Amino acid sequence: MAKRSVKKARGGRPEPARPAASQPEGKAASRRSFWLGVLAAAALLIPLGVVGIVIASSGEDAPAAAEPASVEEEIESEAEVFRRQTQVRDKEQVQELTERMRGTAEDLAPTLTGMAEALPPGEKGVGPSATASEVEDWRRAVRQADEYFAETVSGETGTNVARGGFAAALDALGESAETYRLALDQPGARRQLFERARTQRDLAVRSWSLAATQLDAINIATGYGHQHVYLGGAEASGGFGADPVPEGTGAEGDGGEPEGE
C-alpha cells in the first residue's frame, strides 16, 4: 500500500520543466547571421580595396615614369650652363696670361741681355763680370715677375700647364741670378758657380720656350689665333722661338677657322 501511494504521489506531481529546445537553436541562428554578415562585408570590401590599390598604383605610375626624363633634362641643362661658364672663364684666363707674359718678356729683356754678356750662351767661357748692382737688378726684376704666380689660379688643363711652365722658368732664372751673386762673394769657387749659373739660365730659357709653345696652342684653341710670347735669343741657350705663322692667324673672325678644329 505504501508503494502504491508513493507512485501515486509521484504520478500526481508535475515534472520540472525542461529547457526549451528553441534557445540553442536561437543562438546558433544568431551566430550564423553574424558570420554571414561578416562574409557579406568581406565580399564587398575586399574587391573595393583591390580596386583602390589598382587606382592608386595607376595614379602614381605616370609621375614616376616622367620623373627620370625630367631629372635628366635638368642635369643636361645644368651641364650646358657649366660648360659655357667654363669656356668663358678659360678664354679670359688665356687672354690675361698671354698679355701678362708678353709684358714680362719685355721686362726681362735687360736682365737676359746682361746675363748673356756675363755668361755667353753656348760657350764655356765667361764675359766681363757683372757688378753687384747689376746682379741686384737681375734679382729684383725676376722677383717682380714671379709675384704674378704667387697666387694659385686653377683653370683648364692646358692653361694650367702654360702657367706652370712660365713659373718654372722664372724660378730657374731667379736661381741663376742668386748663383751669380754667390759667385761674386766666393772667388775660390767663382768659375764653378759661373758655370752653374749659366746652366740655370739656359734651363730657364728652355722652360720658357715650352711654356710659350703651350700658350700659343691654347690661344689657337680658344679662338685668339697664334700668339707668340717667346724670349729674344732663346735659340742660343738651347730654347726655340716662334713658328713662322703670322701672329693672330687662326683667330675667330679672321676669315678662317681656328687651327685644330
JONORNOR-V346756 format. One record per backbone hydrogen bond with DSSP energy under -1.0 kcal/mol. NH is the residue of the N-H (numbers start at 1). CO is the residue of the C=O. If there is no record, write none. Layout:
BEGIN
((NH/CO) (NH/CO))
END
This chain:
BEGIN
((5/1) (6/2) (7/3) (8/4) (9/5) (10/6) (11/7) (12/8) (23/20) (25/21) (26/22) (27/23) (28/24) (29/25) (30/26) (31/27) (32/28) (33/29) (34/30) (35/31) (36/32) (37/33) (38/34) (39/35) (40/36) (41/37) (42/38) (43/39) (44/40) (45/41) (46/42) (48/44) (49/45) (50/46) (51/47) (52/48) (53/49) (54/50) (55/51) (56/52) (57/53) (58/54) (59/55) (60/56) (61/57) (64/60) (65/61) (66/62) (67/63) (70/66) (71/67) (72/68) (73/69) (74/70) (75/71) (76/72) (77/73) (78/74) (79/75) (80/76) (81/77) (82/78) (83/79) (84/80) (85/81) (86/82) (87/83) (88/84) (89/85) (90/86) (91/87) (92/88) (93/89) (94/90) (95/91) (96/92) (97/93) (98/94) (99/95) (100/96) (101/97) (102/98) (103/99) (104/100) (105/101) (106/102) (107/103) (108/104) (112/108) (113/109) (114/110) (115/111) (116/112) (117/113) (118/114) (119/115) (123/120) (127/118) (135/131) (136/132) (137/133) (138/134) (139/135) (140/136) (141/137) (142/138) (143/139) (144/140) (145/141) (146/142) (147/143) (149/146) (150/147) (160/156) (161/157) (162/158) (163/159) (164/160) (165/161) (166/162) (167/163) (168/164) (169/165) (170/166) (171/167) (172/168) (173/169) (174/170) (175/171) (176/172) (177/173) (178/174) (179/175) (180/176) (181/177) (182/178) (183/179) (184/180) (189/186) (193/189) (194/190) (195/191) (196/192) (197/193) (198/194) (199/195) (200/196) (201/197) (202/198) (203/199) (204/200) (205/201) (206/202) (207/203) (208/204) (209/205) (210/206) (211/207) (212/208) (213/209) (214/210) (215/211) (216/212) (217/213) (218/214) (219/215) (220/216) (221/217) (222/218) (223/220) (224/219) (225/219) (226/249) (234/231) (237/234) (238/235) (239/234) (248/226) (249/246) (251/248) (252/223) (254/251) (261/258))
END
